[in-house]
Amino acid sequence: MHDHFHEQKNMERFTISLDNHLSKQFDDLIRARGYTNRSEAIRDLIREQLEIERQEKKHEGYCVATLSYIYDHHQSDLASRITSIQHSHHDLTLSSMHIHMDHDHCLEVTVLRGMIQDVTNFANQVIATRGVRHGKLYMVPVKITQEQLSPASLPHAHSNPLT
């Protein structure tokens, strides 16, 4: 059971001041995004900025990521080129979802886990493939740990977010 009281006890409080105009814009933003309070919105903004900074500074360590992109499935051998790239990096792919958007366009979302540099290289290769549009990689750096439940079971990985 999640201990909400214990979680609150480990929180540090701080006060910020915003001018009225900025405060109203922020309240409009958090309402539009579905937040029920300012604190959780601020926490998510801080996490987002920390991840941006971490990714800009170094490409070491592990991550989980989603890569999404749209392509025209009628374009000559594009689907097979993308599939070939995916097979050459099969160790990174956890899952993939393919959606037929209309008669011409497909949306693919691939969930990845691996070294940040490997995931970045894979994503860049897919996004740069001629005919791929709207490619976007979203990464969350993680610490990977292995756990074996019993001597007879196979080890499995846990991916713990760093922020």
Secondary structure, DSSP 8 states (H G I E B T S, - for coil): ---HHHHHHT---------HHHHHHHHHHHHHTT-SSHHHHHHHHHHHHHHHHHHHH---SEEEEEEEEEEETTSTTHHHHHHHHHHHTTTTEEEEEEEE-SSSEEEEEEEEEEEHHHHHHHHHHHHTSTTEEEEEEEEEEEEEEEE-SSTTS--EEEEEE--
